[in-house]
Amino acid sequence: MKAAFLLAKDPGFESTGDLTMANLVMTLARSSYDVTVICLSGRPEVQECGVVRIAKTSPRVTDLVGRSLRSRRSLVHTRFTSDPLVQAVDNDDSDIVVADHSYMAEAFLQSSRAHTRRHGDPILAVSTVVSETLVWKATRGMLGRVDSHRIVRDELRVARQAYTVGTYDEEEAQFYSDHGVRRAHWLDLTLPPVAQVDIGDSGPRLVFLGDRQWSPNQEAYERLLTWWPDIAHGIDGAELRIVGSPGPGKALPLPAGVKDMGFVDDLGAFLSTCRAMVAPIVTGGGVRVKILDAASRGMPVVGTSAAVGSLGPVLGIDGIDDKHEFVQRCRRYLLDRSAAVSDGDALYRTNSDRWNDGAPHRAVQEWLAP
C-alpha cells in the first residue's frame, strides 16, 4: 500500500522538533507502506524521487483574513490550504493520505479524492502533533486567544472526518475520544537509541535546551534563572549552560555560574560534560522532542509535569512541579555524579528496551491500519 505524508515543512531542508517526529513516523511506516511526501517548501524547484514540493508562500494578511471569514475557518486552517497543494493531492494515487498537523488535512478534504467516496478511495489519517490552540495562545497574543476557539472547532471537524487520528499526548487522545472521534490513538513514540552520553567524568553542570523564540521555553528559561541561586547554593563550581536560540527582547542578566551557549557544534559531546537536562516548563503539550532526545542518549532529566507529559510513565521520569523538590533533584545531580550516571543508565536501558521490543513500531502500525 502507498501512504502520502502531507507536511507543512520540507524535511530535506528544515530541522525542527515536529519534523523529527514526522521523519520517525515515516521511517516506522515504511515497514508496511510505500511512503511519499507532499510538502510545502521554500525550495520547490528541487527535484527528488518520492517528494513533491509545493512553494510555501506568505499570503497577504487581508487576503488571509478574507478567506478565513468566507470559509468560516480559523486563520491557521486557512493559511496552509492552497490550490497547488490541493492539486498535488488530486494527482497523488496513495491509499492513505497522512496529514502531519490537523490543518494540513484541509488540502485533502478540499480535494476531489475526498468527495468521490468510492470503494478503494484513499483514507485520511491525521497526526495532530500539537494542538494549534496551544500554539496560538502562547505565541499570538490577543489574536491567538480569540482565534483559538475557531481552531478547536476546526481540529474537531477534521478529526471527525478522518479515518484515524494520532496524538503525541495521552490526554489529547482522550479529548478526541470524548468528543466523538472513533479512532483516536495516543502515539507513545520514543526515539531510537543513539550513542549514550558518557557523564562519568562530568563536572557539576546542568543544561537547559530549547529555542527561546517559543514562548513556553522562554518562560521556563526565566523561571530557571530565578531558581538557579537556590540550586547552586554552596556547591563549588556549579554551572548552568543554556543551549538554543535566544528569546525576543533584551538579554536577561545571568546569575553567577550561568552561561548562554547559543548553539553547540557537537551536542552529544557537550551533553557528556553535563549531569542532567533541566526543563521547568509551565506550558506544555504535543511533541516533547527534548525529553525523547535525552532518553535516547541516556541523559537524566529534571522536568515538570508539563515538560514530561505522558512520557513520564513510559520512560520512568517523574514530573516535578514543586519548586523545592525540583531544586533538590537538581542539587542531587550536582553533588552526586554517581546518581546522575545511575539514573542516566536506567533511562537509556528503558528507552533502548522499548525500541528493541518494537513498541513505537506497533503504535504507528495500529494507528495507520485500514
Secondary structure, DSSP 8 states (H G I E B T S, - for coil): -EEEEEESS-TTT---HHHHHHHHHHHHHTTTSEEEEEEEES-TT--BTTEEEEE-----HHHHHHHHHHHT--HHHHHT--HHHHHHHHH---SEEEEESGGGHHHHHTSTHHHH--TT--EEEEE--S-HHHHHHHHSHHHHHHHHHHHHHHHHHHHHHSSEEEESSHHHHHHHHHTT-S-EEE-------------TT--SEEEEE--TTSHHHHHHHHHHHHHHHHHHTT-TT-EEEEES---SSS-----TTEEEEE--S-HHHHHTT-SEEEE--SS--S--HHHHHHHHHT--EEE-HHHHTTHHHHHT--B---HHHHHHHHHHHHH-HHHHHHHHHHHHHHHHHHHHTTHHHHHHHHHH--
